[in-house]
Amino acid sequence: MNAATTTAPVGPRPGLPWRSSLAVFLLMLLAAAAAWMLTPRAPSAPSDADPLPRLEVAVPSVIGEWQLVPSLQEQVDLAVDGDGERLISQPYDQTLLRTYQNARGEQILLAVA
């Protein structure tokens, strides 16, 4: 016989027995369930949570030796446009700009977002 006339046997190829296939399937299913259960998730906030306090109330008017400089001019709110609409590009819910002064007359600007 030469190599040109020999052919491979025709018919089903031997594979894994059905019990082994079932065991592999169950192991894959178990691995998928374990991966889903072990995936870290951020805790959800309770729906009745209090909203964040307003920055104007939360930041004191006296910080150490620094006292708030009262101003007749209102500081510009960075979170709204000229029409009072909230800017989509603004990443902060609230912003606060205040000027404080110490006893020597030095001033600092506090910006909180």
Phi, psi and omega per residue, in radians:
M1 nan 2.400 3.077
N2 -1.756 2.984 -3.056
A3 -1.231 -0.402 -3.102
A4 -1.292 -0.469 -3.074
T5 -1.615 -0.206 -3.139
T6 -1.449 2.397 3.108
T7 -2.233 2.779 3.109
A8 -1.284 2.625 3.128
P9 -1.126 2.452 -3.138
V10 -1.651 2.437 3.112
G11 2.488 3.119 -3.112
P12 -1.152 2.474 3.088
R13 -1.434 2.539 3.101
P14 -1.242 2.398 3.140
G15 -2.260 -2.882 3.088
L16 -1.236 2.486 3.032
P17 -1.105 2.722 -3.056
W18 -1.067 -0.513 3.123
R19 -1.205 -0.689 3.095
S20 -1.177 -0.696 3.102
S21 -1.092 -0.730 3.115
L22 -1.119 -0.718 3.131
A23 -1.120 -0.725 3.108
V24 -1.128 -0.741 3.101
F25 -1.046 -0.806 -3.131
L26 -1.138 -0.671 3.089
L27 -1.124 -0.702 3.095
M28 -1.156 -0.691 3.103
L29 -1.120 -0.747 3.103
L30 -1.116 -0.703 3.112
A31 -1.129 -0.699 3.117
A32 -1.141 -0.753 3.123
A33 -1.142 -0.699 3.119
A34 -1.150 -0.707 3.113
A35 -1.109 -0.718 3.122
W36 -1.134 -0.736 -3.105
M37 -1.232 -0.573 -3.085
L38 -1.565 -0.015 3.107
T39 -1.222 2.175 -3.139
P40 -1.198 2.473 3.130
R41 -2.311 2.507 3.100
A42 -1.244 2.417 3.109
P43 -1.184 2.478 3.123
S44 -1.516 2.459 3.139
A45 -1.324 2.502 3.083
P46 -1.095 2.542 -3.075
S47 -1.187 -0.406 -3.127
D48 -1.685 0.370 -3.131
A49 -1.179 2.490 3.106
D50 -1.196 2.479 3.084
P51 -1.198 2.844 3.125
L52 -1.081 2.523 3.125
P53 -1.195 2.677 3.096
R54 -1.174 2.388 -3.112
L55 -1.093 -0.578 3.129
E56 -1.055 -0.549 -3.135
V57 -1.551 -0.636 -3.035
A58 -1.289 -0.544 -3.113
V59 -1.627 2.148 -3.068
P60 -1.256 2.804 3.125
S61 -1.458 -0.274 3.073
V62 -2.204 2.181 3.107
I63 -2.197 1.807 -3.079
G64 1.098 -2.180 3.108
E65 -1.561 -0.015 -3.109
W66 -1.600 2.260 3.131
Q67 -2.043 2.555 3.126
L68 -1.107 2.319 3.077
V69 -1.563 1.988 3.127
P70 -1.177 2.424 -3.110
S71 -2.300 2.413 3.082
L72 -1.382 -0.334 3.123
Q73 -1.556 2.365 3.111
E74 -1.416 2.373 3.099
Q75 -1.199 2.603 -3.134
V76 -1.271 2.265 3.071
D77 -1.483 2.101 -3.068
L78 -1.363 -0.182 -3.037
A79 -1.624 -0.069 -3.120
V80 -2.257 2.724 3.085
D81 -1.578 -2.991 -3.088
G82 -1.103 -0.448 -3.134
D83 -1.543 0.003 -3.107
G84 1.510 0.079 3.121
E85 -1.439 2.495 3.112
R86 -1.200 2.328 3.129
L87 -1.343 2.324 3.126
I88 -1.207 -0.598 -3.086
S89 -1.356 -0.106 -3.110
Q90 -1.432 2.061 -3.091
P91 -1.414 -0.128 -3.035
Y92 -1.834 2.478 3.063
D93 -1.314 -0.671 -3.114
Q94 -2.388 2.594 3.001
T95 -2.368 2.636 3.127
L96 -2.477 2.231 3.072
L97 -2.124 2.142 3.135
R98 -2.406 2.629 3.059
T99 -1.924 2.275 3.107
Y100 -2.053 2.640 -3.123
Q101 -2.349 2.461 3.083
N102 -1.715 -3.085 -3.075
A103 -1.171 -0.419 3.135
R104 -1.466 -0.037 3.120
G105 1.583 0.047 3.116
E106 -1.308 2.463 -3.114
Q107 -2.104 2.580 3.042
I108 -2.318 2.666 3.071
L109 -1.866 2.201 3.087
L110 -1.780 2.172 3.081
A111 -2.092 2.088 -3.131
V112 -2.132 2.309 3.114
A113 -2.212 nan nan
